[in-house]
Amino acid sequence: MLFDCGWPPGHLHPPTLNYFIYRPMPTTVDKSELAGLSYAELRALLAKTQAALTAKRDEELKVMADGYAKKLVINGFSVAEGIGALRPYLPVKAAKQASTSGAPKPVKYVNPDNAKQTWVGMGKPPGWFKDQLANGRTRDDLLVR
């Protein structure tokens, strides 16, 4: 059985995905019909429409994926190879900013009793820092000047 897909006009072929893509759009809802609905009814209609749209999108995506997978297998390719061939079409992720986490942080605190003991002020305070605070020193006393 042959169907007129409507594109190009008068083009006849067996039903394929093209038939479903190029078929005429269904009739639209008249504005006067919507004007008679309450806000709650319109919200409910919108929710149903969004649910139907999501379901239809998923359905059509599955039909296209199934068709692609069948074409791959018929032509001697694996589905994994086909997925790999699609990688260049994926959106490019934004380039990462150069991380400064590898660069050494400037020293913020120093032990007045031993200048070799320092701390940048991030993470868990070292033992000498806690000891100095316990002995009556303040954070300001331990700042690098």
N, C-alpha and C positions, 0 to 999 in steps of 0.2 A: 504494500500500500504506500502511495506517495503523498506527501503533504506539501502545501504551499507555505514556506516559512516566512514569506513576506520580504525577504532580502536576498538578492535583489528581487524586485517585483516579478512574480510569475515563476520563480525558481522552484522546481520540484525536486524533492529528494526524500529518501526514507527518513523517518523521525530520528534526529540526533540531538545532541546538546544544542546545536544552532537553532533548531526548531523552538526550543524552549527559551532561548535567549532573545530571539527576534519576534516572538509572538506579540500581538498588540497588548497594551496595558489594559487592565480591567477598568471598568468605568469608575469614576471618582464619586465621592460622597458630595452631595449638594450642600452648599453653605447654609441654606435654609433648614436643612435637616439638623445640622449641628447647632444652629441658633436656638432650637427648641429644647436642647439638652441643658441640664443644670451643670454647675461646676463639678460636682461629684460624679455625675454621669460621664462628663468629658474626661475626667481623670481616669475613670475606670476603662473607658474606651481607649485612652492613650496607653494604659498599662497592657491591655489585651493586644493592642496593635504592636507595641514594642516586643511583647513576648512572641507574637506571631512572626515578626520581622527577624528576631534572633533565631527562631527555629528554622525559618525558611533559609536564612543565610547559612546556617550550619548544614542544612540539607543540601543546598546547592554546592557548597564547598566540598562536601563528601562526594557528590556526584562527579565533580571535576577531578578530585584526587583519585577516585576509583578509575576514571577514564585515563588519567595520566599513568597510573600504575599498570593498567592493562596494556597500554601502548608500549611502555618500557619493556614489559615481559615479552610481548609479541615480537619486539625488535631485538631481543637477546640481551637486554640490560637488566640489572637488578634494581629494585626500588631504592636501595641505598645509593647506587650510582646516580640515579635520578635526583635524589635529594642533594647529593654532593654537587651536581650540575646546577642546582638552583641557588647555591650559596652566594654567587656573585650578585644575585638579585635582592639579597637581604639588605636592609638598611645598615649603613656603616655606623658603628657606635662612635660616639664623640670621643675624640682623642683625650686620653687622660692628661691632666696637668702634671708637670714634673713634680714629683713628690719631694718634699723637703724632710721627710721622716728619716732618710738615711744620713742627712747632714747632721753633724754634731750641734747640739743646742748650747747656747752660751751658759756659762756657769753663773748661777744666781746666788748661791750660798757657799760659804767656806768656813771650815772649822778653825777658830782662832788659835787653838792649841796645836793643830797640825794642818798646815796650808795645803798638803797633798790630798786632804779629804775635802771633796767638793760635792755639790749637789745642784742640779739644774732646776729643781723645784717642781718636777713632774714625777708622778708615781709615788710609791711608798717612801716616806722619809727614812733616811739611813739612821742607824743606831746612834752615831755621834750627834746628829741633829736633835734627836729626841733627848739625849743626855744633856745637851747644852740648854734646851728649853726647861728641863727638869731642874737644872742648877740655877735657874733664875734669869737666864738670858732671854731676849725677845728675838723674834724673827728679824727685826730691823738690825739688831746687833750682829747678826750672822750674814747679812747681805754683803756681797762683794762691792767694795768701794773703789 
